[in-house]
Amino acid sequence: MSLKNKWFLSFIILIFICSPVHLSAAADSATLLEKYQDYRQRFEGIEEKKDIAEAGFQVIEDQVFPVELETFGEVSFIPAFEQQYQRLAIFLADENGRIVYKTDQLETNNRNKGEMKQFNRSIAAVSFLDIDGNGLTDIALITSCVNITGDYAGKPYKVGDVLFQTEGDFYRDYRISDKINRFSMNKSVKTMAAFIREGYSTEFLYTAATLDELLEQGMEIVAEQNYTRQFEKLGRLQVVPGVYRMANYDVFMIYLVNDQGDIVWSLQPMGDYDSLYALKGISCKDIDGDSLMDIAVLARYSKEDSQGEMVIENDYAIYYQRTGGFYADTEYKRIYRCSEEITMAELVRKVRSYWGWREE
């Protein structure tokens, strides 16, 4: 490269670095770093129980428990949310109030990527048990989070995590936490334990390539809603609703399978519910008026309420066929929540009416 070209390249780089957009990004990064450093200094300075509130953390009083841990002795389990950024921290305090262990390196603090402020709202469950079979008590934790923005803003979801006890310490295996949450095994401590301790897993429901793989792994087909339909963009497909039972929970999925037995699309209508209670119907029909067959699903699901009681709810999902496959409705879901008495036919009528169809 000539000297002239080198000078020109340096000039362009200088312009880029000094541009308003780049300077703004650099300023934002510096501000974020300052916030993080302030937060870390406050967190690291917590040495006694009384320091928790002084450092800007609010103790979750109804989740404070005395617990006997093999390598720590009798301690108090103290969870707390940092009030400015809503980050969760776990503390263990001895009988004198001295903090003998603390961590904020938790899966739930990584939901809002690249940001200090997180989506944590409450602790849904905490349990002390030997989950990995090494004779030491571990801590299984499930938090409830709520996104502020996006298609699912305001809708609670769970995040599971496990702190494995070792000699005088705890550690997290991010690979385990990732699978627990990526494959919806965060419904309860029982499902997490079934995965870690007993080897059960829902991963195959999301990664299988053929219907045979699903059946070999233990998925059961809901026979009364299993049929074949002609889809304009994807051809002739078998609609296969399937259930996999894990730790007393029925995980529900729908697969679209071609004549060769290959899975060409999968749907997850149960969302963040804990378990399928009853499938009320699956309807394949043009719903939004674009001459392409869509899919509507109506079912009853179970989940825990804020008091930990199991409740049953009616809910639905609509999937619109497009050139590239099927895409879940979010627009109509924002304005209509189905009643307990609604039927599949009534639901489809309501959604079609929303898109301008006249009553048949």
KAURVEN-V933484 format. One record per pair of residues at least 4 apart in sequence whose ideal C-beta (glycine too) atoms are under 8 Angstrom apart, sorted by the first residue. I is the first residue (numbers start at 1). J is the second residue. D is the distance in Angstrom with one decimal. If there is no record, write none. Layout:
# KAURVEN-V933484
i:j:d
I:J:D
I:J:D
This chain:
# KAURVEN-V933484
i:j:d
1:5:4.8
1:6:5.4
1:9:7.7
2:6:6.9
3:7:6.4
4:8:6.5
5:9:6.3
6:10:6.4
7:11:6.4
8:12:6.6
9:13:6.5
10:14:6.3
11:15:6.6
12:16:6.5
13:17:6.3
14:18:6.1
15:19:6.4
16:22:6.0
17:22:5.8
18:22:7.2
18:23:6.6
19:23:6.7
20:24:6.0
21:25:6.5
22:26:6.3
23:27:6.3
24:28:6.4
25:29:6.4
26:30:6.4
27:31:6.4
28:32:6.3
29:33:6.3
30:34:6.5
31:35:6.5
32:36:6.3
32:114:7.9
32:115:7.9
32:116:6.7
33:37:6.2
34:38:6.4
35:39:6.3
35:85:7.8
35:116:5.1
36:40:6.2
36:116:6.3
37:41:6.3
38:42:6.6
39:43:6.2
39:82:6.8
39:84:7.9
39:85:6.6
39:87:7.5
39:116:6.7
40:44:5.9
41:45:6.3
42:46:7.5
42:55:4.2
42:56:5.8
42:82:8.0
43:55:6.7
43:82:7.6
43:89:6.5
43:102:7.6
43:104:6.1
45:51:6.6
45:55:6.1
46:51:4.4
46:52:5.8
46:55:5.2
46:57:7.5
46:91:7.1
46:99:6.0
46:102:6.4
47:51:5.8
47:98:7.0
47:99:5.7
48:93:7.6
48:97:5.1
48:98:5.7
48:99:6.2
49:76:7.5
49:78:6.9
49:91:7.5
49:93:4.6
49:97:4.0
49:98:7.8
49:99:6.9
50:54:6.8
50:97:6.5
51:55:5.7
51:99:7.6
52:57:4.8
52:59:5.9
52:78:6.9
52:80:5.5
52:91:6.5
53:57:6.5
53:58:7.1
53:59:6.9
56:82:5.9
56:83:5.5
56:84:6.3
57:80:4.0
57:81:6.7
57:82:5.2
57:83:6.9
57:89:6.1
58:80:5.9
58:81:5.4
58:83:5.3
59:64:6.6
59:78:5.9
59:79:7.4
59:80:4.7
60:64:7.2
60:79:4.8
60:80:6.4
60:81:6.8
60:122:7.5
60:123:6.0
63:77:7.8
63:79:5.2
63:123:5.0
63:126:6.1
64:76:6.2
64:77:6.6
64:78:5.4
64:79:7.5
65:76:7.2
65:77:4.7
65:126:7.5
65:128:7.8
66:74:6.6
66:75:7.5
66:76:5.8
66:77:7.6
67:74:7.6
67:75:6.3
67:76:7.6
67:77:5.2
67:128:5.3
67:137:7.4
68:73:7.1
68:74:5.2
68:137:7.7
69:73:6.9
69:74:8.0
69:75:6.1
69:92:7.4
69:128:7.8
69:136:7.8
69:137:5.5
69:165:6.4
70:135:7.4
70:136:5.1
70:137:6.3
70:165:6.9
71:136:6.8
71:165:6.6
71:166:7.6
71:167:5.4
71:168:4.8
71:169:7.8
72:92:6.1
72:94:7.8
72:100:5.8
72:101:6.7
72:168:7.3
73:94:7.1
74:94:7.8
74:95:6.7
75:92:4.5
75:93:6.1
75:94:5.7
75:100:6.3
75:101:7.9
76:92:7.0
76:93:4.7
76:94:8.0
77:90:7.4
77:91:7.9
77:92:6.3
77:126:7.3
77:128:7.6
77:139:7.4
78:90:7.5
78:91:4.3
78:92:7.2
78:93:5.9
79:88:6.5
79:89:7.3
79:90:5.6
79:91:7.6
79:123:5.8
79:126:7.3
80:88:7.5
80:89:5.4
80:91:6.7
81:86:5.6
81:87:7.0
81:88:5.8
81:89:7.7
81:120:6.2
82:86:6.7
82:87:4.5
82:88:7.9
82:89:6.6
82:104:7.9
84:117:7.8
85:116:4.5
85:117:4.7
85:118:6.4
86:117:6.1
86:118:5.1
86:119:7.3
86:120:5.0
86:121:7.8
87:104:5.9
87:109:5.0
87:116:7.5
87:118:5.3
87:120:6.9
88:104:6.9
88:106:5.7
88:108:5.5
88:109:6.1
88:118:7.7
88:120:5.2
88:123:7.8
88:143:6.4
89:102:6.4
89:103:7.0
89:104:4.3
90:101:7.9
90:102:6.7
90:103:5.4
90:104:7.6
90:106:7.2
90:139:7.4
90:141:7.6
90:163:7.1
91:99:5.4
91:101:7.3
91:102:4.8
92:99:7.0
92:100:5.3
92:101:4.1
92:102:7.2
93:97:5.5
93:98:6.4
93:99:5.5
93:100:6.9
94:98:5.1
94:100:5.3
101:169:7.3
101:170:6.6
103:163:7.2
103:170:6.8
104:109:6.1
105:109:7.5
105:172:6.4
106:110:7.8
106:141:7.3
106:161:5.5
106:172:7.4
107:159:5.6
107:160:7.3
107:161:4.4
107:172:7.6
107:174:7.6
107:177:4.4
107:178:7.8
107:181:6.4
108:118:7.0
108:120:5.6
108:141:7.9
108:143:4.3
108:145:6.5
108:159:4.3
108:161:6.5
109:118:5.5
109:120:7.4
111:118:5.9
111:119:4.9
111:120:7.9
111:145:5.6
111:147:8.0
111:159:6.6
112:117:6.4
112:118:5.2
112:119:5.8
118:145:7.6
119:145:4.1
119:146:5.8
119:147:5.5
119:148:6.9
120:143:5.7
120:144:7.9
120:145:5.7
121:143:7.7
121:144:5.2
121:145:6.1
121:146:5.1
121:156:7.0
122:143:7.0
122:144:4.8
122:306:7.7
123:141:7.0
123:142:7.3
123:143:5.6
123:144:7.4
124:142:4.5
124:143:6.2
124:144:4.6
124:158:5.8
124:304:7.2
125:140:7.6
125:141:7.5
125:142:4.2
125:188:6.7
125:189:5.6
125:308:7.9
126:139:6.9
126:140:7.0
126:141:5.4
126:142:7.4
127:139:7.7
127:140:4.6
127:189:4.4
128:137:5.2
128:138:7.4
128:139:6.0
128:140:7.8
129:137:6.6
129:138:6.5
129:140:6.6
129:189:7.6
129:193:7.0
130:134:6.9
130:135:6.4
130:136:6.3
130:137:5.7
130:138:6.3
131:138:4.5
131:140:6.0
131:162:6.0
131:164:7.4
131:192:7.3
131:193:5.4
131:196:5.3
131:197:5.8
132:138:6.3
132:164:5.7
132:196:6.1
132:197:6.9
133:197:6.2
134:164:7.9
136:164:7.9
136:165:4.1
136:166:7.0
137:165:5.8
138:162:5.9
138:163:6.2
138:164:5.0
138:165:5.4
138:170:7.8
139:162:7.0
139:163:4.2
139:165:7.6
139:170:7.0
140:160:7.5
140:161:7.8
140:162:5.3
140:189:4.6
140:192:5.6
140:193:7.1
141:160:7.2
141:161:4.8
141:162:7.1
141:163:7.1
142:158:5.4
142:159:7.0
142:160:5.1
142:161:7.6
142:186:6.1
142:188:7.3
142:189:6.8
142:192:7.8
143:158:7.0
143:159:5.0
143:161:7.7
144:156:5.1
144:157:7.5
144:158:6.1
145:156:7.0
145:157:5.7
145:158:7.5
145:159:5.7
146:153:7.9
146:154:6.2
146:155:7.0
146:156:5.2
146:157:7.6
147:152:5.7
147:153:5.1
147:154:7.5
147:155:7.3
147:157:7.9
148:153:6.0
149:153:5.3
151:330:4.4
152:157:7.6
152:330:7.8
155:272:7.2
156:272:7.2
157:272:4.6
158:186:4.7
158:187:6.8
158:272:6.7
159:181:5.8
159:186:6.2
160:177:7.1
160:180:4.4
160:181:5.9
160:185:6.9
160:186:3.2
160:192:5.3
161:172:6.8
161:177:5.2
161:180:7.5
162:172:7.0
162:173:7.6
162:176:6.5
162:177:7.0
162:180:7.7
162:192:6.5
162:196:6.8
163:170:4.2
163:171:7.4
163:172:6.2
164:170:6.3
164:171:5.5
164:172:7.3
164:173:6.9
165:169:7.6
165:170:5.5
166:170:6.9
166:171:6.2
172:176:8.0
172:177:6.3
173:177:6.8
174:178:5.9
175:179:6.7
176:180:6.3
176:195:8.0
176:196:6.4
177:181:6.5
178:182:5.6
179:183:5.7
179:185:7.0
179:195:7.3
179:201:7.4
179:203:6.4
180:185:4.8
180:186:5.3
180:192:5.8
180:195:6.5
181:185:7.7
181:186:5.3
182:206:7.9
183:201:6.9
183:202:4.8
183:203:4.8
183:205:7.3
183:206:5.8
184:202:6.2
184:251:6.9
184:272:7.9
185:191:4.9
185:192:6.1
185:194:7.8
185:195:5.0
185:201:7.1
185:202:5.8
185:246:7.4
186:191:7.2
186:192:6.8
187:191:4.9
187:249:5.6
187:274:4.5
187:275:7.3
188:192:7.2
188:247:6.9
188:249:7.1
188:274:6.9
188:304:7.9
189:193:6.1
190:194:6.3
190:247:4.0
190:248:6.6
190:249:7.8
191:195:6.6
191:246:5.8
191:247:4.6
191:249:6.0
192:196:6.2
193:197:5.1
193:198:7.3
193:247:7.3
194:198:5.0
194:200:4.4
194:246:5.7
194:247:4.2
195:199:7.4
195:200:5.9
195:201:5.5
195:246:8.0
200:246:5.2
200:247:7.1
201:246:8.0
202:206:7.2
202:244:6.2
202:246:6.2
202:251:5.4
203:207:5.8
204:208:5.1
204:213:6.6
204:214:7.0
204:217:4.4
204:219:7.9
205:214:7.2
205:219:6.8
205:242:7.7
205:244:5.9
205:251:6.4
205:253:5.3
205:266:8.0
206:266:7.3
208:213:3.9
208:214:5.0
208:217:7.2
208:263:6.4
209:213:6.3
209:262:6.5
209:263:6.1
210:214:7.5
210:257:8.0
210:261:5.1
210:262:5.6
210:263:6.3
211:215:6.4
211:238:7.7
211:240:6.4
211:255:6.8
211:257:4.9
211:261:4.9
211:262:7.9
211:263:6.6
212:216:6.1
212:261:6.0
213:217:6.4
214:219:4.3
214:242:6.1
214:255:7.0
214:263:7.8
215:219:6.1
215:221:7.7
217:244:7.6
218:244:6.1
218:245:7.8
219:242:4.4
219:243:6.9
219:244:4.8
219:253:7.8
220:242:6.5
220:243:5.3
220:244:7.4
220:245:7.8
221:226:5.4
221:240:5.9
221:241:6.9
221:242:5.5
222:226:6.5
222:241:4.2
222:242:6.9
222:243:6.3
222:279:5.5
225:239:7.4
225:241:4.9
225:279:6.0
225:281:7.0
225:282:4.8
226:238:7.2
226:239:6.7
226:240:5.8
226:241:6.5
227:238:7.4
227:239:5.7
228:236:6.4
228:237:6.9
228:238:4.9
228:239:7.1
229:236:7.6
229:237:6.4
229:239:6.0
229:284:4.7
229:293:6.6
230:235:7.2
230:236:5.2
230:237:7.9
230:293:7.6
231:235:6.4
231:236:7.6
231:237:5.5
231:256:7.5
231:284:7.9
231:292:7.7
231:293:5.4
231:321:6.2
232:291:7.3
232:292:5.1
232:293:6.4
232:321:6.9
233:292:6.6
233:321:6.1
233:322:7.4
233:323:5.8
233:325:7.8
234:256:6.9
234:264:5.9
234:265:7.0
234:321:7.7
234:325:7.3
235:258:6.8
236:258:7.4
236:259:6.5
237:256:4.4
237:257:6.3
237:258:5.9
237:264:6.5
237:265:7.9
238:256:7.2
238:257:4.4
238:258:7.7
239:254:6.8
239:255:8.0
239:256:6.3
239:282:6.3
239:284:6.6
239:295:7.5
240:254:6.9
240:255:4.4
240:256:7.4
240:257:5.4
241:252:7.2
241:253:7.6
241:254:5.0
241:279:6.2
241:282:6.3
242:252:7.5
242:253:5.5
242:254:7.4
242:255:6.4
243:250:4.9
243:251:6.8
243:252:5.6
243:276:6.0
244:250:7.4
244:251:4.8
244:253:7.8
245:249:7.1
245:250:5.5
245:251:7.7
246:251:6.2
248:275:7.7
249:274:5.8
249:275:4.2
250:275:4.9
250:276:4.4
250:277:8.0
251:270:7.4
251:275:7.5
251:276:7.5
252:269:6.8
252:270:4.6
252:276:3.9
252:279:7.2
252:299:7.1
252:301:8.0
253:266:6.0
253:267:6.9
253:268:6.1
253:270:8.0
254:266:7.0
254:267:4.2
254:269:6.4
254:282:7.0
254:295:7.6
254:297:6.7
255:263:5.1
255:265:7.4
255:266:5.1
255:267:7.7
256:263:7.1
256:264:5.4
256:265:4.3
256:266:7.4
256:267:7.8
256:326:7.8
257:261:6.2
257:262:6.7
257:263:5.7
257:264:7.0
258:262:5.2
258:264:5.5
265:325:5.3
265:326:5.7
267:295:6.9
267:297:7.3
267:317:7.2
267:319:5.8
267:326:6.6
267:328:7.8
269:297:4.2
269:299:6.7
269:316:7.8
269:317:3.8
270:275:7.9
270:276:6.0
270:299:7.2
270:301:5.7
271:315:7.6
271:317:7.5
272:303:7.7
273:301:3.6
273:302:6.8
273:303:4.9
273:313:7.5
273:315:7.2
274:301:7.3
274:302:5.5
274:303:4.6
274:304:6.6
274:310:8.0
275:301:6.7
275:302:4.7
275:303:7.8
276:299:6.2
276:300:7.9
276:301:6.1
276:302:7.9
277:299:7.5
277:300:4.2
277:301:5.7
277:302:4.9
277:312:5.3
278:299:6.5
278:300:4.5
279:297:7.9
279:299:4.9
280:298:4.4
280:299:5.6
280:300:6.6
280:314:7.7
280:343:7.5
280:344:6.1
281:296:7.9
281:297:7.6
281:298:5.0
281:343:7.7
281:344:3.4
282:295:6.7
282:296:7.2
282:297:5.4
282:298:7.9
282:344:7.9
283:295:7.2
283:296:4.4
283:297:8.0
283:298:8.0
283:344:5.5
283:345:8.0
283:347:8.0
283:348:5.3
284:293:5.4
284:294:7.4
284:295:5.6
285:293:6.4
285:294:6.5
285:296:7.1
285:348:6.2
285:352:7.9
286:290:7.0
286:291:6.1
286:292:6.2
286:293:5.7
286:294:6.2
287:294:4.2
287:296:6.5
287:318:6.3
287:320:7.0
287:348:6.7
287:351:5.3
287:352:5.6
287:355:6.5
288:294:6.4
288:320:5.6
288:355:4.5
289:352:7.8
289:355:5.1
289:356:6.1
289:357:6.3
290:320:7.8
292:320:7.6
292:321:4.1
292:322:7.4
293:321:5.8
294:318:6.6
294:319:6.1
294:320:5.0
294:321:5.4
294:326:7.7
295:318:7.4
295:319:4.4
295:321:7.7
295:326:6.5
296:316:6.7
296:317:7.5
296:318:5.3
296:319:7.7
296:344:7.1
296:347:6.3
296:348:5.4
296:351:6.8
297:316:6.3
297:317:4.7
297:318:7.8
297:319:7.7
298:314:7.3
298:315:7.9
298:316:4.8
298:338:7.3
298:342:7.3
298:343:7.7
298:344:5.0
298:347:5.5
299:314:7.7
299:315:6.7
299:316:7.6
300:312:5.6
300:313:6.9
300:314:5.6
300:315:7.8
301:312:7.2
301:313:5.9
301:315:5.9
302:310:5.6
302:311:7.0
302:312:5.4
302:313:7.9
303:310:7.4
303:311:6.3
303:313:7.0
304:308:5.5
304:309:6.7
304:310:6.0
304:311:7.5
305:309:5.1
305:310:7.8
305:311:5.1
314:338:5.3
314:339:6.8
314:340:5.1
314:342:6.6
315:338:6.7
316:338:5.4
316:347:5.6
317:328:6.3
317:329:7.4
318:328:7.2
318:329:3.8
318:332:6.5
318:333:7.6
318:351:5.9
319:326:4.2
319:327:6.7
319:328:5.7
319:329:7.2
320:326:6.7
320:327:5.5
320:329:6.3
321:325:7.6
321:326:5.7
322:326:7.2
322:327:5.8
329:333:5.8
329:351:7.8
330:334:6.7
331:335:7.8
332:336:5.9
332:351:5.8
332:354:5.6
336:350:6.7
336:351:8.0
336:354:7.8
338:342:4.7
338:347:6.2
342:346:5.0
342:347:5.5
343:347:6.9
344:348:6.5
345:349:6.4
346:350:6.4
347:351:6.5
348:352:6.0
349:353:6.2
349:359:7.1
349:360:7.8
350:354:6.7
351:355:6.8
352:357:3.8
353:357:6.0
353:359:7.3
